[in-house]
Amino acid sequence: MIKNKNVMITGAAGFIGSHLTEKLLKHANFLILIDNFNDYYAGKEKQLNDILSNYKQNSDYLLIKGNLVDESTLKQVEHEPDYIFHLAAQAGVRYSIDHASEVTYNNLVSTVNVFEYALKGSSIKRVINASSSSVYGNPLYTPVDENHPKNPISPYAVSKLCGEIYANLYFKENDLPITSLRFYTVYGPRGRPDMAIKKFFNLMFQNKEILIYGDGTQKRDFTYISDIVNGLILASEKINAIGEIFNLGGSNPVTVNELIDKMYNIVKAEKKIRNIEKQKGDVNITHSDISKAKKILDFTPEVNIDTGLRNQYEWQKNYYK
Ligand SMILES: NC(=O)c1ccc[n+]([C@@H]2O[C@H](COP(=O)([O-])OP(=O)(O)OC[C@H]3O[C@@H](n4cnc5c(N)ncnc54)[C@H](O)[C@@H]3O)[C@@H](O)[C@H]2O)c1
């Protein structure tokens, strides 16, 4: 476990970044938190400030509100980080289809700026680069291992694949100790409002109809947030993870129809669903082969979908009120 270190987290106010921030603060690390609090969804600034309210600016953390596409943002950092977790990105597969150039510019330029910054550091032990299972596109076989061909079908997925290629370039040409992680649909408390589980619970609370893209037989490998945070930390600690790419997934996919049944069982609301046309950019199945992460990182997902959904429900019903 990373303790008493200087740790930079980009995208710290986001869903995954805020959980990593919470965990690393508890282990007496000094955190350099960077986020531009983009307006993709509301509430992230308050959410981060709630976590930080138990800690002190300048002695426990430094919060920089800035855009990583702007090189001057990283110039404001006075402490040399030992670890960098690069999570900042314009997320959202569907959003990227209508905002291709914005997503491409944001995700590529911010990633290159972070890697360039890391090159200048003298004490960098690891840079963790957040990638995505979307780089694979529609799988040719399942479960999908890291060597599966990459056929991204959205600008977001292409931007994540480019991020990995840059990571490889900086590792090979500059010896920067980078590890990339391909996350599979992450959910849990503070989950993003554009993601299915959060949207569906909110609609169930309001007794509103749920629109399902396609016939609901598409499968998703849902991964609980605490498992992702554990994976991030494990990946930063293992020496033989340097220069490597890992899938981080729950590895136990369920169909959207099964997911919705489980959610209705928890909420106990009247079932109201309607199937509509499949969305561009959506893949039919995501299913991670996590044997590499198990072997090299000791990564084992611990929270199954039933427990994870129950946890998200407990958090979201209070948040919703
Ligand atoms: N949540 C998932 O299921 C999932 C799956 C695969 C990959 N990922 C990746 O994990 C990372 C975190 O995702 P998340 O779900 O927490 O998303 P999020 O949108 O909740 O968090 C991203 C954060 O990055 C910030 N940000 C974006 N561009 C920035 C910039 N140019 N400068 C500074 N800050 C910027 C945003 O304000 C936001 O707070 C992203 O890189 C995403 O691509 C997430």
Ligand as a Chemical Component Dictionary entry (heavy atoms), coordinates in Angstrom:
data_LIG
# 
_chem_comp.id                   LIG 
_chem_comp.type                 NON-POLYMER 
_chem_comp.pdbx_formal_charge   0 
_chem_comp.three_letter_code    LIG 
# 
loop_
_chem_comp_atom.comp_id 
_chem_comp_atom.atom_id 
_chem_comp_atom.alt_atom_id 
_chem_comp_atom.type_symbol 
_chem_comp_atom.charge 
_chem_comp_atom.model_Cartn_x 
_chem_comp_atom.model_Cartn_y 
_chem_comp_atom.model_Cartn_z 
_chem_comp_atom.pdbx_ordinal 
LIG N1  N1  N 0  -15.977 4.725  -15.288 1  
LIG C1  C1  C 0  -15.721 3.746  -16.150 2  
LIG O1  O1  O 0  -16.500 2.785  -16.291 3  
LIG C2  C2  C 0  -14.460 3.761  -16.973 4  
LIG C3  C3  C 0  -14.224 2.681  -17.844 5  
LIG C4  C4  C 0  -13.062 2.683  -18.617 6  
LIG C5  C5  C 0  -12.140 3.701  -18.499 7  
LIG N2  N2  N 1  -12.405 4.750  -17.660 8  
LIG C6  C6  C 0  -11.394 5.813  -17.569 9  
LIG O2  O2  O 0  -11.139 6.091  -16.197 10 
LIG C7  C7  C 0  -10.855 7.476  -16.011 11 
LIG C8  C8  C 0  -11.782 8.061  -14.969 12 
LIG O3  O3  O 0  -13.136 7.881  -15.398 13 
LIG P1  P1  P 0  -14.376 8.348  -14.516 14 
LIG O4  O4  O 0  -15.467 7.387  -14.748 15 
LIG O5  O5  O -1 -13.925 8.644  -13.126 16 
LIG O6  O6  O 0  -14.755 9.697  -15.286 17 
LIG P2  P2  P 0  -15.174 11.136 -14.682 18 
LIG O7  O7  O 0  -15.728 11.927 -15.814 19 
LIG O8  O8  O 0  -16.030 10.945 -13.478 20 
LIG O9  O9  O 0  -13.790 11.725 -14.214 21 
LIG C9  C9  C 0  -12.874 12.332 -15.110 22 
LIG C10 C10 C 0  -12.394 13.617 -14.464 23 
LIG O10 O10 O 0  -11.395 14.177 -15.287 24 
LIG C11 C11 C 0  -11.586 15.593 -15.324 25 
LIG N3  N3  N 0  -10.972 16.070 -16.566 26 
LIG C12 C12 C 0  -11.328 15.745 -17.841 27 
LIG N4  N4  N 0  -10.541 16.378 -18.717 28 
LIG C13 C13 C 0  -9.672  17.131 -17.996 29 
LIG C14 C14 C 0  -8.620  18.027 -18.347 30 
LIG N5  N5  N 0  -8.321  18.292 -19.625 31 
LIG N6  N6  N 0  -7.935  18.648 -17.349 32 
LIG C15 C15 C 0  -8.239  18.391 -16.048 33 
LIG N7  N7  N 0  -9.229  17.562 -15.656 34 
LIG C16 C16 C 0  -9.937  16.935 -16.628 35 
LIG C17 C17 C 0  -13.087 15.783 -15.255 36 
LIG O11 O11 O 0  -13.451 17.059 -14.770 37 
LIG C18 C18 C 0  -13.495 14.655 -14.301 38 
LIG O12 O12 O 0  -13.560 15.096 -12.966 39 
LIG C19 C19 C 0  -10.997 8.122  -17.394 40 
LIG O13 O13 O 0  -9.717  8.199  -17.980 41 
LIG C20 C20 C 0  -11.857 7.135  -18.173 42 
LIG O14 O14 O 0  -11.596 7.207  -19.551 43 
LIG C21 C21 C 0  -13.547 4.799  -16.890 44 
# 
loop_
_chem_comp_bond.comp_id 
_chem_comp_bond.atom_id_1 
_chem_comp_bond.atom_id_2 
_chem_comp_bond.value_order 
_chem_comp_bond.pdbx_ordinal 
LIG N1  C1  SING 1  
LIG C1  O1  DOUB 2  
LIG C1  C2  SING 3  
LIG C2  C3  SING 4  
LIG C2  C21 DOUB 5  
LIG C3  C4  DOUB 6  
LIG C4  C5  SING 7  
LIG C5  N2  DOUB 8  
LIG N2  C6  SING 9  
LIG N2  C21 SING 10 
LIG C6  O2  SING 11 
LIG C6  C20 SING 12 
LIG O2  C7  SING 13 
LIG C7  C8  SING 14 
LIG C7  C19 SING 15 
LIG C8  O3  SING 16 
LIG O3  P1  SING 17 
LIG P1  O4  DOUB 18 
LIG P1  O5  SING 19 
LIG P1  O6  SING 20 
LIG O6  P2  SING 21 
LIG P2  O7  DOUB 22 
LIG P2  O8  SING 23 
LIG P2  O9  SING 24 
LIG O9  C9  SING 25 
LIG C9  C10 SING 26 
LIG C10 O10 SING 27 
LIG C10 C18 SING 28 
LIG O10 C11 SING 29 
LIG C11 N3  SING 30 
LIG C11 C17 SING 31 
LIG N3  C12 SING 32 
LIG N3  C16 SING 33 
LIG C12 N4  DOUB 34 
LIG N4  C13 SING 35 
LIG C13 C14 SING 36 
LIG C13 C16 DOUB 37 
LIG C14 N5  SING 38 
LIG C14 N6  DOUB 39 
LIG N6  C15 SING 40 
LIG C15 N7  DOUB 41 
LIG N7  C16 SING 42 
LIG C17 O11 SING 43 
LIG C17 C18 SING 44 
LIG C18 O12 SING 45 
LIG C19 O13 SING 46 
LIG C19 C20 SING 47 
LIG C20 O14 SING 48 
# 
